[in-house]
Amino acid sequence: MKQKELSKEASLYQYRLLKRIHYNSIILLVYWGVLAMAVIWNLFQYHPYSLLFALASIPLLHTLLTYLYVTLKEKRSLAHWSFQFRLPWLGLTPTNHIALDRFMKAQMQVLWITIMISGCFYPWLPLDIILNLLIVHVWVFLPRLFLFFCFRKHTKTGYLKLNEKDASCYAQ
């Protein structure tokens, strides 16, 4: 059998695995439990629609802010980003390897800007809607913050790859 030859213009990318975090089913159950507790709390407070509003609007706001950050600040296209609606990642996520520090900067911008936007509506929205917006925002961001904490040693040189079953940090 003939061995395939590479052209002279081909680029080879070799990534060395630094750390991998598998999504543990028990942790995902606890993660869903936090949302279930928020749903139960809202049912006892007779405000279930405010949580539904937050569950619909926060991932859309995150998507919009990520889109604006990537296209306007970094001046890149969203060719390697896709909208995913699976836990632990909701919203726009990179489909290929992405520099960990670049991804962290984008996500930290989204984290703080969403908190500021939610706070700006305080005079006009009831407090239960503001609290639900913040609860859902933190709930969506918990997996990202956990990964940032776990990969903090590799921030400068690491490349993040998000998969269905795990998140991996590589060095090039």
C-alpha positions in Angstrom: 0.0 0.0 0.0 1.4 3.4 -1.0 1.9 6.0 1.7 0.2 9.3 1.0 2.6 12.2 0.3 2.0 15.7 1.5 2.4 18.6 -0.9 5.0 21.3 -0.2 2.3 23.8 0.6 0.6 21.7 3.2 0.5 22.9 6.8 0.9 20.5 9.6 -0.6 21.3 12.9 0.5 19.1 15.8 -1.1 19.7 19.1 0.1 18.3 22.4 -2.6 17.6 25.0 -2.0 19.5 28.2 -5.2 18.8 30.1 -8.6 17.2 29.4 -11.7 17.6 31.5 -14.5 15.1 30.9 -18.1 16.2 31.6 -19.1 14.2 34.6 -22.7 13.1 34.6 -23.0 13.7 38.4 -21.8 17.3 38.0 -24.2 17.8 35.1 -27.0 16.6 37.4 -26.0 19.1 40.1 -25.8 21.7 37.4 -29.3 21.0 36.2 -30.4 20.8 39.9 -29.4 24.5 40.3 -31.8 25.4 37.5 -34.5 23.1 39.0 -34.2 24.9 42.3 -34.6 28.2 40.5 -37.7 26.9 38.8 -39.2 25.7 42.1 -38.4 29.0 43.8 -40.1 30.9 41.0 -43.2 28.6 41.2 -43.5 29.3 44.9 -43.1 33.0 44.3 -45.7 32.9 41.5 -43.4 34.3 38.9 -42.6 31.5 36.4 -42.6 33.7 33.4 -39.7 35.8 34.6 -37.5 32.7 34.6 -38.7 31.7 31.1 -37.9 35.2 29.9 -34.4 34.9 31.4 -33.8 31.5 29.9 -34.7 32.8 26.5 -33.0 36.2 26.6 -29.7 35.5 28.3 -28.3 33.0 25.7 -29.4 35.3 22.9 -27.7 38.2 24.6 -24.6 36.1 25.1 -24.7 35.2 21.4 -25.1 38.8 20.3 -22.2 40.0 22.6 -19.9 37.3 21.4 -20.8 38.1 17.8 -20.0 41.7 18.3 -16.8 41.0 20.2 -15.4 38.6 17.5 -16.5 40.6 14.5 -15.9 44.2 15.7 -13.0 43.9 18.2 -11.1 41.0 16.8 -12.1 41.7 13.2 -12.6 38.0 12.5 -15.3 36.1 10.8 -17.6 33.6 12.6 -16.6 30.8 10.2 -15.3 28.6 13.0 -18.1 29.4 15.5 -21.5 27.8 15.7 -24.6 28.2 17.8 -24.9 25.2 20.1 -27.8 24.4 22.4 -26.3 21.7 24.5 -24.9 21.8 27.9 -22.6 22.8 29.3 -22.2 25.2 26.4 -25.1 27.4 25.3 -24.8 30.0 22.6 -21.9 30.7 20.2 -19.0 28.3 20.7 -15.9 27.7 18.7 -15.9 24.6 16.6 -12.1 24.4 16.1 -9.1 25.0 18.3 -9.1 28.6 19.7 -6.4 30.3 21.7 -7.4 30.0 25.4 -6.5 33.6 26.3 -8.5 34.9 23.3 -11.5 32.9 24.3 -11.2 33.9 27.9 -11.1 37.6 27.0 -14.2 37.3 24.9 -16.1 35.4 27.5 -15.1 37.7 30.4 -16.3 40.7 28.3 -19.6 38.9 27.8 -19.8 38.1 31.5 -19.4 41.7 32.7 -21.3 43.4 30.0 -24.3 41.1 30.6 -24.3 41.9 34.3 -24.1 45.6 33.4 -27.0 45.4 30.9 -29.1 43.5 33.4 -28.4 46.1 36.0 -29.3 49.0 33.7 -32.9 47.7 33.6 -33.4 47.9 37.3 -35.5 51.0 37.3 -38.0 49.6 34.8 -38.2 45.9 35.5 -39.4 44.2 38.6 -36.7 42.8 40.9 -37.7 39.2 40.3 -36.9 39.5 36.6 -33.5 41.1 37.3 -32.7 38.4 39.8 -33.7 35.7 37.3 -31.6 37.3 34.6 -28.6 37.2 36.9 -29.3 33.7 38.1 -29.6 32.3 34.5 -26.5 34.3 33.5 -24.4 32.9 36.3 -25.9 29.4 35.6 -24.9 29.6 31.9 -21.4 30.8 32.8 -20.6 28.3 35.5 -19.1 25.7 33.2 -17.0 28.3 31.4 -15.7 29.7 34.7 -14.9 26.2 35.9 -12.9 25.5 32.7 -11.1 28.8 33.0 -10.1 27.9 36.5 -8.9 24.4 35.5 -6.9 25.7 32.5 -5.5 28.8 34.2 -1.9 27.5 34.1 -2.1 27.2 30.3 -3.7 30.6 29.6 -0.8 32.1 27.5 0.1 29.0 25.4 -3.0 26.9 25.5 -5.6 26.2 22.8 -9.1 25.2 23.8 -11.1 22.5 22.0 -14.7 21.9 23.0 -16.2 18.5 22.3 -19.5 16.9 23.2 -18.0 14.8 26.0 -15.0 16.9 27.1 -13.0 20.1 26.9 -9.4 19.9 26.1 -6.4 22.2 26.3 -3.6 21.8 23.9 -0.2 23.3 23.2 1.0 23.9 19.6 
